Amino acid sequence: MFALIRLPILLMIAFIVGVFFERSNQREACAAHGDWQDGLCVTDGPNE
């Protein structure tokens, strides 16, 4: 019974960790092309 409750909890934790990991990667990629403001990458030039 506990396994049925544990599985969704572990999946939710894995999803949240993945979201934070991906946001970190996006922030690092933005550092080369623009400025990170309010969760968005703001660039001055055209998209490349």
Phi and psi in radians as a Rosetta constraint file:
Dihedral C 1 N 2 CA 2 C 2 CIRCULARHARMONIC -1.132 0.35
Dihedral N 2 CA 2 C 2 N 3 CIRCULARHARMONIC -0.536 0.35
Dihedral C 2 N 3 CA 3 C 3 CIRCULARHARMONIC -1.125 0.35
Dihedral N 3 CA 3 C 3 N 4 CIRCULARHARMONIC -0.582 0.35
Dihedral C 3 N 4 CA 4 C 4 CIRCULARHARMONIC -1.198 0.35
Dihedral N 4 CA 4 C 4 N 5 CIRCULARHARMONIC -0.495 0.35
Dihedral C 4 N 5 CA 5 C 5 CIRCULARHARMONIC -1.496 0.35
Dihedral N 5 CA 5 C 5 N 6 CIRCULARHARMONIC -0.633 0.35
Dihedral C 5 N 6 CA 6 C 6 CIRCULARHARMONIC -1.180 0.35
Dihedral N 6 CA 6 C 6 N 7 CIRCULARHARMONIC -0.676 0.35
Dihedral C 6 N 7 CA 7 C 7 CIRCULARHARMONIC -1.010 0.35
Dihedral N 7 CA 7 C 7 N 8 CIRCULARHARMONIC -0.921 0.35
Dihedral C 7 N 8 CA 8 C 8 CIRCULARHARMONIC -1.098 0.35
Dihedral N 8 CA 8 C 8 N 9 CIRCULARHARMONIC -0.585 0.35
Dihedral C 8 N 9 CA 9 C 9 CIRCULARHARMONIC -1.161 0.35
Dihedral N 9 CA 9 C 9 N 10 CIRCULARHARMONIC -0.782 0.35
Dihedral C 9 N 10 CA 10 C 10 CIRCULARHARMONIC -1.159 0.35
Dihedral N 10 CA 10 C 10 N 11 CIRCULARHARMONIC -0.659 0.35
Dihedral C 10 N 11 CA 11 C 11 CIRCULARHARMONIC -1.129 0.35
Dihedral N 11 CA 11 C 11 N 12 CIRCULARHARMONIC -0.684 0.35
Dihedral C 11 N 12 CA 12 C 12 CIRCULARHARMONIC -1.145 0.35
Dihedral N 12 CA 12 C 12 N 13 CIRCULARHARMONIC -0.732 0.35
Dihedral C 12 N 13 CA 13 C 13 CIRCULARHARMONIC -1.114 0.35
Dihedral N 13 CA 13 C 13 N 14 CIRCULARHARMONIC -0.755 0.35
Dihedral C 13 N 14 CA 14 C 14 CIRCULARHARMONIC -1.106 0.35
Dihedral N 14 CA 14 C 14 N 15 CIRCULARHARMONIC -0.680 0.35
Dihedral C 14 N 15 CA 15 C 15 CIRCULARHARMONIC -1.132 0.35
Dihedral N 15 CA 15 C 15 N 16 CIRCULARHARMONIC -0.787 0.35
Dihedral C 15 N 16 CA 16 C 16 CIRCULARHARMONIC -1.125 0.35
Dihedral N 16 CA 16 C 16 N 17 CIRCULARHARMONIC -0.741 0.35
Dihedral C 16 N 17 CA 17 C 17 CIRCULARHARMONIC -1.082 0.35
Dihedral N 17 CA 17 C 17 N 18 CIRCULARHARMONIC -0.709 0.35
Dihedral C 17 N 18 CA 18 C 18 CIRCULARHARMONIC -1.104 0.35
Dihedral N 18 CA 18 C 18 N 19 CIRCULARHARMONIC -0.680 0.35
Dihedral C 18 N 19 CA 19 C 19 CIRCULARHARMONIC -1.113 0.35
Dihedral N 19 CA 19 C 19 N 20 CIRCULARHARMONIC -0.793 0.35
Dihedral C 19 N 20 CA 20 C 20 CIRCULARHARMONIC -1.147 0.35
Dihedral N 20 CA 20 C 20 N 21 CIRCULARHARMONIC -0.649 0.35
Dihedral C 20 N 21 CA 21 C 21 CIRCULARHARMONIC -1.108 0.35
Dihedral N 21 CA 21 C 21 N 22 CIRCULARHARMONIC -0.776 0.35
Dihedral C 21 N 22 CA 22 C 22 CIRCULARHARMONIC -1.187 0.35
Dihedral N 22 CA 22 C 22 N 23 CIRCULARHARMONIC -0.671 0.35
Dihedral C 22 N 23 CA 23 C 23 CIRCULARHARMONIC -1.100 0.35
Dihedral N 23 CA 23 C 23 N 24 CIRCULARHARMONIC -0.648 0.35
Dihedral C 23 N 24 CA 24 C 24 CIRCULARHARMONIC -1.119 0.35
Dihedral N 24 CA 24 C 24 N 25 CIRCULARHARMONIC -0.744 0.35
Dihedral C 24 N 25 CA 25 C 25 CIRCULARHARMONIC -1.105 0.35
Dihedral N 25 CA 25 C 25 N 26 CIRCULARHARMONIC -0.699 0.35
Dihedral C 25 N 26 CA 26 C 26 CIRCULARHARMONIC -1.140 0.35
Dihedral N 26 CA 26 C 26 N 27 CIRCULARHARMONIC -0.666 0.35
Dihedral C 26 N 27 CA 27 C 27 CIRCULARHARMONIC -1.132 0.35
Dihedral N 27 CA 27 C 27 N 28 CIRCULARHARMONIC -0.720 0.35
Dihedral C 27 N 28 CA 28 C 28 CIRCULARHARMONIC -1.154 0.35
Dihedral N 28 CA 28 C 28 N 29 CIRCULARHARMONIC -0.704 0.35
Dihedral C 28 N 29 CA 29 C 29 CIRCULARHARMONIC -1.171 0.35
Dihedral N 29 CA 29 C 29 N 30 CIRCULARHARMONIC -0.577 0.35
Dihedral C 29 N 30 CA 30 C 30 CIRCULARHARMONIC -1.225 0.35
Dihedral N 30 CA 30 C 30 N 31 CIRCULARHARMONIC -0.505 0.35
Dihedral C 30 N 31 CA 31 C 31 CIRCULARHARMONIC -1.023 0.35
Dihedral N 31 CA 31 C 31 N 32 CIRCULARHARMONIC -0.508 0.35
Dihedral C 31 N 32 CA 32 C 32 CIRCULARHARMONIC -1.429 0.35
Dihedral N 32 CA 32 C 32 N 33 CIRCULARHARMONIC -0.348 0.35
Dihedral C 32 N 33 CA 33 C 33 CIRCULARHARMONIC -2.109 0.35
Dihedral N 33 CA 33 C 33 N 34 CIRCULARHARMONIC -0.265 0.35
Dihedral C 33 N 34 CA 34 C 34 CIRCULARHARMONIC -2.978 0.35
Dihedral N 34 CA 34 C 34 N 35 CIRCULARHARMONIC -2.669 0.35
Dihedral C 34 N 35 CA 35 C 35 CIRCULARHARMONIC -2.153 0.35
Dihedral N 35 CA 35 C 35 N 36 CIRCULARHARMONIC 2.374 0.35
Dihedral C 35 N 36 CA 36 C 36 CIRCULARHARMONIC -1.543 0.35
Dihedral N 36 CA 36 C 36 N 37 CIRCULARHARMONIC 1.998 0.35
Dihedral C 36 N 37 CA 37 C 37 CIRCULARHARMONIC -2.329 0.35
Dihedral N 37 CA 37 C 37 N 38 CIRCULARHARMONIC 2.166 0.35
Dihedral C 37 N 38 CA 38 C 38 CIRCULARHARMONIC 0.921 0.35
Dihedral N 38 CA 38 C 38 N 39 CIRCULARHARMONIC 0.675 0.35
Dihedral C 38 N 39 CA 39 C 39 CIRCULARHARMONIC 1.430 0.35
Dihedral N 39 CA 39 C 39 N 40 CIRCULARHARMONIC 0.136 0.35
Dihedral C 39 N 40 CA 40 C 40 CIRCULARHARMONIC -2.208 0.35
Dihedral N 40 CA 40 C 40 N 41 CIRCULARHARMONIC 2.594 0.35
Dihedral C 40 N 41 CA 41 C 41 CIRCULARHARMONIC -1.576 0.35
Dihedral N 41 CA 41 C 41 N 42 CIRCULARHARMONIC 2.060 0.35
Dihedral C 41 N 42 CA 42 C 42 CIRCULARHARMONIC -1.862 0.35
Dihedral N 42 CA 42 C 42 N 43 CIRCULARHARMONIC 2.126 0.35
Dihedral C 42 N 43 CA 43 C 43 CIRCULARHARMONIC -2.008 0.35
Dihedral N 43 CA 43 C 43 N 44 CIRCULARHARMONIC 2.741 0.35
Dihedral C 43 N 44 CA 44 C 44 CIRCULARHARMONIC -1.582 0.35
Dihedral N 44 CA 44 C 44 N 45 CIRCULARHARMONIC -0.599 0.35
Dihedral C 44 N 45 CA 45 C 45 CIRCULARHARMONIC -1.663 0.35
Dihedral N 45 CA 45 C 45 N 46 CIRCULARHARMONIC -3.031 0.35
Dihedral C 45 N 46 CA 46 C 46 CIRCULARHARMONIC -1.228 0.35
Dihedral N 46 CA 46 C 46 N 47 CIRCULARHARMONIC 2.776 0.35
Dihedral C 46 N 47 CA 47 C 47 CIRCULARHARMONIC -1.189 0.35
Dihedral N 47 CA 47 C 47 N 48 CIRCULARHARMONIC 2.383 0.35
